[in-house]
């Protein structure tokens, strides 16, 4: 354990040194510019800049327990604070003093963490004293002068002791203060054997993200060169086969040519001689032609071979380049997790808790952009563990647990993903807290809340719909941030889940893709267009017969594993013209079943072309957000294909077909199908109202009735319902109006509405859909199993 | 032989001298703007070249679903996805006849970047600001806010900065 801590501290120090080096460089160049006399506005800027750098370095030093560096920075900081407030004016003496301080910092930094020499410490104490003196604005010019001189004398000796180059440093300073040199004093110090800057920055280079991204884009573009090249080879090979047919033809006429050649011509007259000569020339040409073609073929075959070789080489180089580019953007988890020990140490001390943090698997590498995005969610989760998860020592003792709480962070590779677990052995999430919060939110009825299983309750912790409301934040504080955690993780293409057992702790599991950009996609065709569906949402690809599609009240469904699943046409959802598949009813229809944790919908496409690795690219600032489209990818042939946004598709499908998909309750783990759900029946006819009430109650629903739309809406406001079943033709407020009113209501906007009506015309049906009804049941063809089936699907 | 090479030398020198000559009224520099002139549906338009990143041939256009009509689609520009816009639709100009639309003029300012389609690029040239006249309503159907002006030869100079920074050109739609 001690070894591990020491090693950790060592790594932390390395990071600190790089960071400190940057702050120091900033301060040096700033100070130099200031000394050379900058314009007044620039001066203010510079003072502010150096002040901040000193402050940052102080903070960084404190984090790694470098008390001496911290103290020195503190002194520097207060000088610049005084300069900022104009309580102090810059003088040559002051500049010397400041430079000396920076020099000392530069010398101290590389040895940070090691025990320092006694006289070194004394020097620093003296320097800090002088800085403090100088910082006292009232001490006046003479005081400062004196300080400066004393400093020159005093520290000069020490520097000499250490390096033997004092004279050079002192005298050379002025010439070296060239404005275009960022840290001239340090370029000089390069002659010192242990120059801090040279030591630290040789094996790392800072490159701006923009430049890296541009290089990445260009390397990706090499993919199309690779593909074009292999296509070229295929073309060449096709051309090469043309020689074969020539050979065949030539072989056929060759004997004929031979025959002519050997035959002696009859007759001795001029004409015959002339003919013979012409024929000989022709035959000679044919021979030459044959040889020529053969040599051409040989040359061409060689060309094809070399093209193949080039193509292979290009392919290999491209693959390597891309792989390396990906690695450039990969960082070990440790670079993210390293901030945690400090946070845990500080927070547990603040909270009076004793906590041990264990980290494993932090050498696993992942896309840098993912690490950056994960910082806030991770810190949030760890904070939660400390604030609300782990109990204080007394409580733990009472529960018979070890006093020392544990937070365990584990990174595990999972195929092409990474699983990050943040677990504590604290009190767990209070399920009763979630229950009462849900009740208070009014989102679910008391009956439903009571019926929720523990695991179901737990998923509500992440619910985004109630993020901002106080309820979730009251559940032991877990909530406000958890919705954000989930949002961030899902945006990265990952998922988050939570397990908690009372008394033995809580465990958050986050599954992340290794890189932001590449993932598997399913390429589908709609008419002429190609689209990519992220494979992580594709539950299954299947073919269905047209007559497998059942139309249940305006929604097409298919049966999968015995359960009905809504079917939507992807083209319709994307507002594209639908191709005429219905013309050939015998054909099997390709269908892609998309699923999220909450719902699943089958999308019909024209063709499923296959699975491929895709790289998500943004659409640019002008197309800031396009409905249903998450981005685009460049296919192997250089064409662009849009990548679809599955969450959007689900919403659009529901909208376009005016149906609601099954809620999580139905698709979730083996939950009893018939639980007590509450129904609001709105119907003006007393007989129908009673009939509906009886049917529904005998099927296990809790029923509340209302006599018209107006009454219905006010009852809705005073209770919690899972579904509304309403008549259309009613006094005061009819069913269409009620439906629209529900749809436009913030709170009830998603509440399923079933219209049961005598109006059977298509127009009325359409009106119902327009108003936002989820189902439309015509009274003339009403039977109770139909209604119950529809309702079951909606809630 | 000598004769011709001397002659050639003379011509080259004259050319070099002509090229090296300072523009006659160099203080009018600020008063001139450099524009790229292009053809769109038989009309001549120009956009200030400071807003133009490059001109890219339109080889392959991928239409995007669920976008406004003025967004024609996206193209792959050296690995970067670039949206392409039809200015005629954006300006609500009537669509007359068929258009080649085989050039993409890449407009950019800061992080904002998109392409507009043109039938052909005519030239890059300087025009004096004083030549820009306020447009007559009869001359072009483009709303005045997108215009810098119209020259006497009926070249419609568009306000590139206005088009790029126009909020209505940004597509941001939720389901």
HADDOCK unambig.tbl for C-alpha pairs under 7 A between the chains (distance, minus, plus):
assign (segid A and resid 217 and name CA) (segid B and resid 79 and name CA) 5.32 0.50 0.50
assign (segid A and resid 217 and name CA) (segid B and resid 80 and name CA) 6.77 0.50 0.50
assign (segid A and resid 218 and name CA) (segid B and resid 78 and name CA) 6.77 0.50 0.50
assign (segid A and resid 218 and name CA) (segid B and resid 79 and name CA) 6.31 0.50 0.50
assign (segid A and resid 220 and name CA) (segid B and resid 79 and name CA) 6.55 0.50 0.50
assign (segid A and resid 221 and name CA) (segid B and resid 78 and name CA) 6.19 0.50 0.50
assign (segid A and resid 221 and name CA) (segid B and resid 79 and name CA) 5.14 0.50 0.50
assign (segid A and resid 574 and name CA) (segid B and resid 65 and name CA) 5.89 0.50 0.50
assign (segid A and resid 574 and name CA) (segid B and resid 66 and name CA) 6.26 0.50 0.50
assign (segid A and resid 575 and name CA) (segid B and resid 65 and name CA) 6.85 0.50 0.50
assign (segid A and resid 575 and name CA) (segid B and resid 66 and name CA) 6.55 0.50 0.50
assign (segid A and resid 617 and name CA) (segid B and resid 81 and name CA) 6.86 0.50 0.50
assign (segid A and resid 618 and name CA) (segid B and resid 81 and name CA) 6.88 0.50 0.50
assign (segid A and resid 619 and name CA) (segid B and resid 81 and name CA) 5.70 0.50 0.50
assign (segid A and resid 619 and name CA) (segid B and resid 82 and name CA) 6.58 0.50 0.50
assign (segid A and resid 619 and name CA) (segid B and resid 83 and name CA) 6.68 0.50 0.50
assign (segid A and resid 620 and name CA) (segid B and resid 81 and name CA) 6.83 0.50 0.50
assign (segid A and resid 620 and name CA) (segid B and resid 82 and name CA) 6.42 0.50 0.50
assign (segid A and resid 620 and name CA) (segid B and resid 83 and name CA) 6.88 0.50 0.50
assign (segid A and resid 621 and name CA) (segid B and resid 111 and name CA) 6.94 0.50 0.50
assign (segid A and resid 621 and name CA) (segid B and resid 112 and name CA) 5.44 0.50 0.50
assign (segid A and resid 621 and name CA) (segid B and resid 113 and name CA) 6.75 0.50 0.50
assign (segid A and resid 622 and name CA) (segid B and resid 112 and name CA) 6.49 0.50 0.50
assign (segid A and resid 622 and name CA) (segid B and resid 113 and name CA) 6.86 0.50 0.50
assign (segid A and resid 622 and name CA) (segid B and resid 114 and name CA) 6.66 0.50 0.50
assign (segid A and resid 622 and name CA) (segid B and resid 169 and name CA) 6.85 0.50 0.50
assign (segid A and resid 622 and name CA) (segid B and resid 170 and name CA) 4.68 0.50 0.50
assign (segid A and resid 622 and name CA) (segid B and resid 171 and name CA) 6.15 0.50 0.50
assign (segid A and resid 623 and name CA) (segid B and resid 83 and name CA) 6.98 0.50 0.50
assign (segid A and resid 623 and name CA) (segid B and resid 170 and name CA) 6.01 0.50 0.50
assign (segid A and resid 623 and name CA) (segid B and resid 171 and name CA) 4.85 0.50 0.50
assign (segid A and resid 623 and name CA) (segid B and resid 172 and name CA) 6.64 0.50 0.50
assign (segid A and resid 624 and name CA) (segid B and resid 170 and name CA) 6.64 0.50 0.50
assign (segid A and resid 624 and name CA) (segid B and resid 171 and name CA) 5.70 0.50 0.50
assign (segid A and resid 624 and name CA) (segid B and resid 172 and name CA) 5.20 0.50 0.50
assign (segid A and resid 625 and name CA) (segid B and resid 171 and name CA) 6.11 0.50 0.50
assign (segid A and resid 625 and name CA) (segid B and resid 172 and name CA) 4.28 0.50 0.50
assign (segid A and resid 625 and name CA) (segid B and resid 173 and name CA) 5.60 0.50 0.50
assign (segid A and resid 626 and name CA) (segid B and resid 66 and name CA) 6.72 0.50 0.50
assign (segid A and resid 626 and name CA) (segid B and resid 67 and name CA) 6.47 0.50 0.50
assign (segid A and resid 626 and name CA) (segid B and resid 171 and name CA) 6.60 0.50 0.50
assign (segid A and resid 626 and name CA) (segid B and resid 172 and name CA) 6.05 0.50 0.50
assign (segid A and resid 626 and name CA) (segid B and resid 173 and name CA) 5.59 0.50 0.50
assign (segid A and resid 627 and name CA) (segid B and resid 66 and name CA) 5.81 0.50 0.50
assign (segid A and resid 627 and name CA) (segid B and resid 173 and name CA) 5.68 0.50 0.50
assign (segid A and resid 627 and name CA) (segid B and resid 174 and name CA) 5.54 0.50 0.50
assign (segid A and resid 627 and name CA) (segid B and resid 175 and name CA) 5.63 0.50 0.50
assign (segid A and resid 639 and name CA) (segid B and resid 60 and name CA) 6.96 0.50 0.50
assign (segid A and resid 640 and name CA) (segid B and resid 62 and name CA) 6.02 0.50 0.50
assign (segid A and resid 640 and name CA) (segid B and resid 75 and name CA) 6.84 0.50 0.50
assign (segid A and resid 640 and name CA) (segid B and resid 76 and name CA) 6.48 0.50 0.50
assign (segid A and resid 641 and name CA) (segid B and resid 62 and name CA) 6.95 0.50 0.50
assign (segid A and resid 642 and name CA) (segid B and resid 64 and name CA) 6.96 0.50 0.50
assign (segid A and resid 648 and name CA) (segid B and resid 175 and name CA) 6.15 0.50 0.50
assign (segid A and resid 651 and name CA) (segid B and resid 175 and name CA) 6.63 0.50 0.50
assign (segid A and resid 652 and name CA) (segid B and resid 175 and name CA) 6.29 0.50 0.50
